[in-house]
Amino acid sequence: MARRCLVALAVVLLGALIWYRPRDAFVRGAVTVAVVLALFGLKAAWARATVRWGLNRCYLYTGGLAVTSIVGRVREAVRWDDVREVNRLTNQSVLLAFHRIEIVRRDYGTVTFLALGLQPALVEALLNEMDRNAPRP
């Protein structure tokens, strides 16, 4: 969302440069476009790195699930036997779409993570695994 706000701000700045036409408008416009392109490049590089190294992931297993941290280590792990309930919050707007999943464990607290996108495959797979493996109260 912050990246989208910066892109909108860059578009407004470029519009102001076209409207007011200062002497160094070309340099200011080039710097603005370079910053926006660098943001998109960094986002693409980070996305490839996280996929390649398995960072910030949620792994579903038949016995439970594991959520990794930004450095790839297991942050939280939940066995299906320990699950008391699953809460899901969905936000689908023009700027951002995500699913926030809270898995409440019987004894150890809550595991919370985000699945980005309108219809991520992770959410459907998680709910199917929960129906198949989690014990009923």
N, C-alpha and C positions, 0 to 999 in steps of 0.2 A: 504494500500500500504506500509506503514511503517513496518507493521508486516511481510509482505512478504520480504521486504529488510532485516530485521533482521534475518529471517529464512535463506535467502541466505547467509548472512554473517556468520551465525552459521555453515552452511554446509561447507563454505570455511575454517573456523577456524578448524572444525573437520578434514577436509582433510589435513590441514597444520599440525595438531597434529599427524596424521597417518604418514605423510611424514617425519617430522623431529624427531619424537619420543623423546621428552624431558622426564626427569625423572618423573615429575608429570603430565604426559599426561592424565592418567586416571582421576585425580581430575579435571583438566581443562575441559576435555570432559564431565564429569558428571555435572559440573556447567553449561556448555553451553547447554546441553540437558535439564537440569532443568529450565533454563531461557526460552527456547523455549516452553516447556510444560506449564510453568506458564503463558506465553503470550496467548497460546491457551485456557487455563483454564479461565483466566480473561475475554477473549473475549466471551466465551460461557456463563459465569456467567452474564456479562453485557447484552448480548442478551436476556437471560431469564428474567433479572430484567426489562429491558425496555418493553418487551412484557407483563409481569405480571402487571406492574404499569402504562402502557400506556404512557411511555415517548417517546419523539421524534417521534410523530405520526402525520399523516395527516388524518383527519376524513372528509369524504364526506357526505354531507347532501343534501336533496332535495332543500334546500334554499341556499346552498353555501358550503364552506369548512372551517375547522379550523385546524391550524397547532400548535402543542404543542411544548414546549421547553424541555430542558434536565431535568427539574424538574417537568414536567407534566402540567404546566399551559399553557393556550392558549396564544401563542405568536402572532399569526395573525389570523384574520378571514375575510373571503370575502363572500359577497352575490353575487349571480349570476347576479343581476341587475347592480352591480358596475363594472363588468368585461369589460374591453375595448378590450384586446387581451391576448392570451396565447402564449408564446414562449417556445420552447422545444429544448434543446441541448442533444444529445445522444453521449456517449462515450462508445465504445465497443472494448476493447483491451484485450490482454492476462493478464495483471496485474490488470485491474480494469474495471468494467462495471457499468455505472450509467446513469440516465436520470435527467437532471437539468430542472426544470419547473419554469418558471417565469410567474406570473399572474399579468398583468398590470391593476390596478384599474383606474377608471375615475378620482377620486379626491384625493386618499390617498396614492399614491405611488405603489410600487411593492412588491409582496409576492414571495419569492424564496425558494425552497426546493429541496432536492435530493431524488430520489428513486433509491436505489441500486439494481443491478441485470441486467441480460440481457433483460428480458421481465417481469417487475414487473406488477402485476395485478392493482396496483394503477394508473399507467399511462393510461391504457386502460379504466378503470372505470372513471377517471377524464375527458378524452376526450369524452366519451359517455355522461356524465353528462353535460359537456359544450355544446355539440351539442343539447341536449334535453332542457336545461334550460336557457342558456345565450341568451339574446336578440341580434338580428342582428343589426349591425351599419347602 
